[in-house]
Amino acid sequence: MPFNSYHFIFFFLPIVILSLFFVQVYFKIKGLPILIIVFFSLFFYAYDSYKFLFILLFSIFINYLVSLKIDNVKKKNIKKLNLFFIIIFNFLILVYFKYYNFFIENLSVFFSKKNINYIEIYLPLAISFFTFQQISYQVDNFRIKQKKNIMNYLLYVSFFPQLIAGPIIRYSHFLSEIIKKKFLKIDHKNLSIGLSIIVLGLFKKVVLADTAGLYVDGLYNQIYNGYNVNGFDLLLFIIFFSVQIYFDFSGYSDIAVGIAKILNFNFPINFNSPYKALSIIDFWKRWHITLSQFFRDYFYIPLGGNQNIFVVKFILIIFVMTVVGLWHGASNNFVVWGLLHGILISSNHLINKINFKILDKIIIPKIIKIFFTFMLVAIAFVFFRVENLHQSLNIIIGAFSFDNYFYNSYFISEISNVKKFTMVLSLFIIFFMPNVFQIFDLKLINLKKIDKNNKIIFETNYIWVCSIVLIFIWSLTSLNLPSVFIYFRF
């Protein structure tokens, strides 16, 4: 059930809120609200993927039972063996559903075999996210025994606001939130803030992301079918796919944050205005933050990334980012995307280490750093969007080939003025507007601080109510043909 659907907006979410409010007023039974939210979370998952509900529940119960086993074992070697087993168990499920055919295809190419026997495998919804969340739980539980019961753990994995595409939540934070007295208690303040964030997230997805996506998809169809595309349109293709994927994923994350706020749950920040980053290193501190922190804490550091050996650090960054790329999808273009970011991050660290004396004397304006970083990220995203590597390179080269640069432009002749305005508006929002954590002064969980916002501050008044209503109406006009969130594929 996508967040950007009439079923979710006008039926599922209101029923969840009203059910909790009804129980809050008339049935003050301990544990009942959690039971209700677990039921709705499982229904939410099963609505679009009922065939895979068994896999989700099977994974949850196996992980929970093994975590109890780890708690009860006294010998550290046996504990480690159990931890190793459950991590492998989680990875095997993920690898089978997501990467089996990918590995078969690449092995057949390596061994020059033409007859490939593919297995038709359907990818369970959210498998990448609930797998990583459970791995983080197991590692943290091994390090420090966590308080647990089956209902809390079931809710931890299946909690519907973040089940499909994150953010990835640590169990210790989740537990600290659900034991609050006001967890799942509906109140006026959180309801007004939460609904406002949901509307802004919906607007990001169905208006900004999908408008950019219409242009990107339309132009890519021309590229795919062999039409000659001018450099101006190719440059806009590069820019607006970056716009599309950011607002698509950020919009989902904002809606998740808003729903959680209504339920009196504070989510970690997943996007901190990433296209305002001053470097590639800074970008990855702002983009999909919970995934970056997961790979840092459970992969990069255990492999030796915290050692002060630059060569090891350099190689590890490239390796880890390549794995990050592979996590995004079972395709070689995602591997190239991750590898490219690994090289860029390592190069950034190398420049910082060398600390060129010439560069020390040159003051590079902040706007130049932001623009340069954004263009590097946008160019790398071409490999994220286009599976054919040769075609990706042609798009990048063509975008900076200035012969007949505006000739027969798809953007100028085929895109309506309303859509052009929306696309320009999306760029303005990216570079000049605050994010929801700044607007609503939300509690920071996984970051110590973010830039202060003096531009727009939320207050419950008529101006905000009118603004949110108008934005909601604008968003509703784009809900006739709801598009799937990009990260649902991962």
Helices and strands as residue ranges (DSSP letters): H 6-7, I 8-12, H 13-26, H 32-49, G 50-52, H 53-72, H 76-110, H 127-143, H 150-158, H 160-163, H 171-178, H 188-203, I 204-209, H 210-224, H 231-262, G 274-276, H 280-284, H 289-295, I 296-305, H 310-328, H 332-354, H 357-361, H 366-385, H 389-399, H 410-414, H 417-432, H 436-439, H 462-476, G 486-489
